[in-house]
Amino acid sequence: MTESENQRRGIEAARLSEQELIRELENIHRSRHDTLLHGAPAALASHTTRMAELEEEYLRRHPDRPVTAGRTRAGARARTHTESDGPSR
């Protein structure tokens, strides 16, 4: 990556410390909605590329991260099944 590209896209995700990576992820997720709604096509494309780079690095570093049961397909199915049963009496 050239110096100019580095300034536009930020430091390569693999070179960020853990604290920097988390901060970058928080910032990019916070700004995503606004970029989607109001950003130029090039800004949205750049945002998408950077977000994917940061997320891939996080997943590379944390392959065994804890996953909440409700965030799995089985958990979502169980939640939907329970919700469709209607109110309990």
Secondary structure, 3 states (H helix, E strand, C coil): CCHHHHHHHCCCHHHCCHHHHHHHHHHHHHHHHHHHHHCCHHHHHHHHHHHHHHHHHHHHHCCCCCCCHHHCHHHHHHHHHHHHCCCCC
